[in-house]
Amino acid sequence: MQPQRKAVALISGGLDSMLAAKVVMDQGVHVEGINFFTGFCVEGHTHAIRQKDRDKPKRNNALWVAEQLGIKLHIIDISEPYKDIVINPQHGYGQHLNPCLDCKIFMVNQAKMWAWAAERQFDFIITGEVIGQRPKSQRKATMPVIARESGAEDRLLRPLCALNLEPTLPEREGWVDRSRLLGFQGRNRKPQMELAKQFGFDDYAQPAGGCCFLTDAAYSRKLEDLWSHRGTRAYELDDIMLLKIGRHIRPRPGFKLIVGREEGENRFLEGYRKQFTHLRTASHHGPLTLIDGAASRDDIQLAARICARYSQGRSDAAVTVDVHHRNGETEQLQVQPFAPQEIPQEWHV
């Protein structure tokens, strides 16, 4: 009898990766999951922060998928080496700042290095890719590129679209039965949803939902603004976390404001208040506002008027704003709130 084969599945938390792992597990292969944290993951961030999202499930879908499958999940932080993928994608960006092809190559390579380690000795890698599902990274022409440049070669198995590709090593060696794999293609998710029904999965992440902020137009615009005004494409984890929260308003090139939109965001921004000069309306209920950049006295006066605009005193003649400087000094300003039409659209990042 052949020894039981071992595979590691890239688990994003979406439906495709769950189905791909299940298809292989049902052939008697021992499967473990791997999930990579890049810092740009949508999972659990905004839904956990925003008050208006409090009724949405607060769960990590990758962990949820692993629980449904009954497999071990390894969560690995790749946020530091991933920076080079975001800043210098060899295959370029997609529609926004999403380096999807470079991202997939990098993640498969990271999974290969983890799985091929002497103490683990996995036999192959599983992904939930489907030909034609993504315009840049999931095309028939890019499938061999991912396998080759990641170093996984033909130990990379895509169970959901395998019948549209050349047989891989696991298929040729009989570790999996090719006839029990699938030939899905295109953007239609109905076949996946039907397969999920057959497997008894009735609770899963929205099939077509994005799992990376870099695919989002508004987020990418904020990241481009950050790079442009800092004069460098470098970033830290706090930078990209803050891009997910609040109104970002740049009234002048040297600084921008991050204005909390509701109580959940205000609470989140509280954790950063000591790192920034920050403003809070004292006479009326209003947002916590961070100043990111070098602000002059005139800039702070302008920032206070913007902060007051988003407070409950927006219609009053004057609003009191407390200014807390990074050096620990505080001051109080009386300002006239901007009227909505006085804040040009081009100030909004």
C-alpha positions in Angstrom: 0.0 0.0 0.0 1.2 3.5 -0.8 1.8 5.9 2.2 -0.9 8.5 2.7 0.1 11.6 0.7 0.2 15.1 2.3 -0.9 18.4 0.7 -0.9 21.9 1.9 -3.8 24.1 0.8 -3.7 27.9 0.4 -6.8 28.9 2.4 -7.9 32.5 1.8 -11.3 32.1 3.6 -13.3 32.1 0.4 -15.4 29.4 -1.2 -12.9 28.3 -3.9 -10.1 27.4 -1.5 -12.5 25.5 0.8 -13.8 23.5 -2.1 -10.4 22.8 -3.6 -9.2 21.4 -0.2 -12.3 19.3 0.2 -12.1 17.8 -3.3 -8.6 16.5 -2.5 -9.4 15.5 1.1 -12.2 13.3 -0.2 -9.5 11.3 -2.1 -7.8 10.3 1.2 -5.0 12.9 1.1 -4.0 14.4 4.4 -4.5 18.2 3.9 -3.4 21.1 6.1 -4.2 24.7 5.4 -1.9 27.7 5.3 -3.1 31.3 5.4 -0.8 34.3 4.8 -1.2 37.7 6.6 -0.1 40.5 4.3 -1.5 43.5 6.2 -3.9 44.2 3.3 -6.4 41.5 4.2 -10.0 42.6 4.4 -10.8 39.9 6.9 -12.0 41.1 10.3 -10.7 44.7 10.1 -13.4 47.2 9.1 -16.2 44.9 10.2 -14.7 44.6 13.7 -14.0 48.4 14.0 -17.1 50.1 12.6 -20.1 50.5 14.8 -22.4 50.2 11.8 -21.0 46.8 11.0 -21.5 45.4 14.5 -24.2 43.0 13.3 -21.9 41.4 10.7 -20.1 38.2 11.7 -16.8 38.9 13.5 -14.9 35.9 12.3 -11.7 35.1 10.5 -13.1 33.2 7.4 -9.8 31.3 7.0 -10.2 29.8 10.5 -13.9 29.2 9.8 -13.1 27.3 6.7 -10.5 25.2 8.5 -13.0 24.4 11.2 -15.6 23.3 8.6 -13.1 21.1 6.9 -11.7 19.7 10.2 -8.1 20.6 9.2 -5.2 22.3 10.9 -4.6 25.9 9.7 -1.2 27.5 9.9 -1.3 31.3 9.9 1.9 33.0 8.8 2.8 36.7 8.9 4.5 37.6 5.6 3.8 41.4 5.9 7.5 42.4 5.8 8.7 40.4 2.8 5.4 41.2 1.0 6.3 44.8 0.9 8.6 44.2 -2.1 5.7 42.6 -3.9 3.5 45.6 -3.4 6.2 48.2 -4.2 8.0 46.4 -7.1 5.7 43.9 -8.8 7.6 42.3 -11.7 4.4 41.5 -13.6 2.8 44.9 -12.8 -0.4 45.9 -11.2 -4.0 45.0 -12.0 -6.7 47.6 -12.4 -5.6 49.3 -9.2 -2.5 48.7 -7.0 -3.1 44.9 -6.8 0.0 42.9 -7.8 -2.2 39.8 -8.2 0.1 37.7 -10.3 3.3 38.5 -8.3 1.2 37.9 -5.1 0.1 34.4 -6.2 3.7 33.5 -7.2 5.0 34.8 -3.9 2.4 32.9 -1.8 2.9 29.7 -3.6 6.6 30.0 -3.2 6.2 30.7 0.5 3.9 27.7 0.8 6.5 25.6 -1.0 9.4 26.6 1.3 7.2 25.9 4.3 5.8 22.6 3.1 9.0 21.2 1.6 10.9 21.8 4.9 12.6 18.6 6.1 10.5 18.4 9.2 7.3 18.6 7.2 7.8 16.9 3.8 4.4 17.6 2.2 4.0 16.2 -1.3 2.1 18.9 -3.1 0.3 22.3 -2.9 -3.4 23.0 -3.5 -4.9 26.3 -4.6 -8.5 27.3 -5.4 -7.6 29.0 -8.7 -10.1 28.8 -11.6 -9.2 29.7 -15.1 -10.8 32.9 -16.3 -12.0 34.0 -12.8 -9.5 36.8 -12.4 -8.4 39.0 -15.4 -4.7 39.1 -14.5 -3.7 36.2 -12.3 -6.2 33.5 -13.2 -5.8 33.0 -16.9 -4.7 29.9 -18.7 -1.6 31.6 -19.9 -0.6 32.6 -16.3 -1.1 29.2 -14.7 2.3 27.9 -15.9 4.0 31.1 -15.0 2.8 30.8 -11.4 3.9 27.1 -11.2 7.3 27.9 -12.8 8.3 31.1 -11.0 7.1 29.9 -7.6 9.3 26.9 -7.9 6.4 24.5 -7.2 6.4 23.3 -10.8 4.0 20.4 -11.4 3.5 19.8 -7.6 1.0 22.7 -7.8 -2.6 21.2 -8.2 -5.7 23.3 -9.0 -8.5 20.8 -8.3 -11.3 23.1 -9.4 -9.9 23.6 -13.0 -7.5 20.7 -13.3 -9.3 19.1 -16.2 -8.6 22.2 -18.3 -4.8 21.9 -17.6 -2.1 19.4 -18.2 -1.9 16.6 -15.6 0.3 17.4 -12.6 2.7 15.1 -10.7 0.0 14.2 -8.1 -2.3 13.1 -11.0 0.3 11.3 -13.0 1.6 9.4 -9.9 -1.9 8.4 -8.8 -1.8 10.4 -5.6 -5.2 11.9 -6.7 -7.6 10.5 -9.3 -7.8 13.0 -12.1 -11.3 11.9 -13.1 -12.6 13.1 -9.7 -11.2 16.6 -10.3 -13.1 19.4 -11.9 -13.1 21.6 -15.0 -14.5 24.9 -13.8 -13.7 28.0 -15.8 -14.9 31.6 -16.1 -16.4 34.0 -13.6 -19.7 32.2 -13.0 -19.8 31.0 -9.4 -22.9 28.8 -9.8 -20.9 25.6 -10.3 -18.9 26.3 -7.1 -22.1 27.0 -5.2 -23.7 23.8 -6.4 -20.6 21.8 -5.4 -20.8 23.5 -2.0 -24.4 22.3 -1.7 -23.3 18.8 -2.5 -20.7 18.9 0.2 -23.2 20.3 2.7 -21.6 23.7 3.0 -24.3 26.3 3.4 -22.3 29.0 5.3 -19.3 30.5 3.5 -17.9 33.9 2.5 -19.5 35.7 -0.3 -18.2 33.9 -3.4 -17.2 36.9 -5.5 -16.0 39.1 -2.6 -12.5 40.5 -2.6 -10.2 39.6 0.2 -7.5 42.3 -0.4 -7.8 46.0 0.0 -5.3 46.5 -2.9 -8.1 45.6 -5.3 -10.3 48.4 -4.0 -10.2 51.7 -6.0 -10.6 54.0 -3.0 -8.0 52.3 -0.9 -5.5 52.2 -3.8 -6.1 56.0 -4.3 -5.2 56.6 -0.6 -2.1 54.5 -0.9 -0.9 56.3 -4.0 -1.5 59.6 -2.2 0.6 58.4 0.8 3.5 57.4 -1.5 3.3 60.6 -3.6 3.4 63.0 -0.6 6.1 61.1 1.3 8.3 60.8 -1.8 8.9 57.1 -1.2 6.9 53.9 -1.8 7.9 52.5 1.6 5.2 51.9 4.2 4.8 50.4 7.7 1.9 48.3 9.0 0.4 51.2 10.9 0.3 53.2 7.6 -1.7 50.7 5.8 -4.0 50.0 8.7 -4.9 53.7 9.0 -5.7 53.9 5.3 -8.6 51.6 6.0 -10.3 53.9 8.5 -11.9 57.4 8.4 -12.1 60.3 5.9 -8.7 61.1 4.5 -8.6 64.8 3.7 -5.5 66.6 2.3 -6.1 70.4 2.2 -2.4 71.1 1.7 0.5 69.1 0.3 2.4 68.9 3.6 -0.2 67.1 5.7 -3.5 65.3 5.7 -6.3 64.7 8.2 -7.7 61.3 9.2 -11.2 62.0 10.5 -13.2 59.4 12.3 -16.6 58.8 10.7 -18.4 57.2 13.7 -17.8 55.9 17.2 -16.1 52.6 16.2 -13.6 54.4 14.1 -13.0 57.1 16.8 -12.2 54.3 19.3 -9.8 52.7 16.8 -8.0 56.0 16.1 -7.6 56.5 19.9 -4.9 53.9 19.7 -2.8 56.2 17.5 -3.5 59.6 19.1 0.0 59.7 20.9 1.7 59.2 17.6 0.1 62.2 15.9 -1.0 65.8 16.7 -4.7 65.2 17.1 -7.9 67.3 17.5 -11.2 66.8 19.3 -14.2 69.1 19.5 -14.8 70.1 23.1 -18.0 72.1 22.9 -19.9 69.6 20.7 -19.8 65.8 20.1 -17.5 65.2 17.2 -14.8 63.1 15.6 -11.2 62.3 16.7 -9.0 63.8 14.0 -5.3 62.9 13.4 -2.9 65.2 11.6 -0.5 63.1 9.5 2.5 65.3 8.4 4.1 68.6 9.3 1.4 71.2 10.1 2.1 74.9 10.7 0.0 77.1 13.0 -2.1 78.1 10.0 -2.5 74.5 9.0 -3.7 73.5 12.5 -6.3 76.3 12.4 -7.5 75.0 9.0 -7.6 71.4 10.4 -9.6 72.6 13.4 -12.2 74.1 11.1 -12.5 70.8 9.2 -12.8 68.9 12.4 -15.6 71.2 13.5 -17.3 70.7 10.2 -17.9 67.0 11.0 -19.0 67.7 14.6 -22.6 68.3 15.8 -21.7 72.0 15.9 -21.3 72.1 12.1 -24.2 74.6 11.9 -23.1 76.9 14.7 -21.1 80.1 14.5 -18.2 78.7 16.6 -17.0 75.4 17.9 -14.3 74.8 20.5 -11.6 72.4 19.4 -8.9 70.9 21.7 -5.5 70.4 20.0 -3.1 67.9 21.5 0.4 68.2 20.0 2.8 65.3 19.8 5.1 67.0 22.2 2.5 66.8 24.9 1.4 70.5 24.8 -2.3 71.2 24.4 -4.3 74.3 23.3 -7.9 75.3 22.7 -9.1 77.0 19.6 -12.4 78.7 18.8 -13.2 78.2 15.1 -15.9 78.7 12.6 -16.8 75.3 11.0 -16.4 75.0 7.3 -19.6 74.8 5.3 -19.9 71.5 3.3 -19.4 73.3 0.0 -16.2 75.0 1.4 -14.3 71.7 1.4 -13.4 71.1 -2.2 -13.8 67.5 -3.5 -10.1 67.5 -4.5 -9.2 67.7 -0.8 -10.8 64.2 -0.3 -8.2 61.5 -0.9 
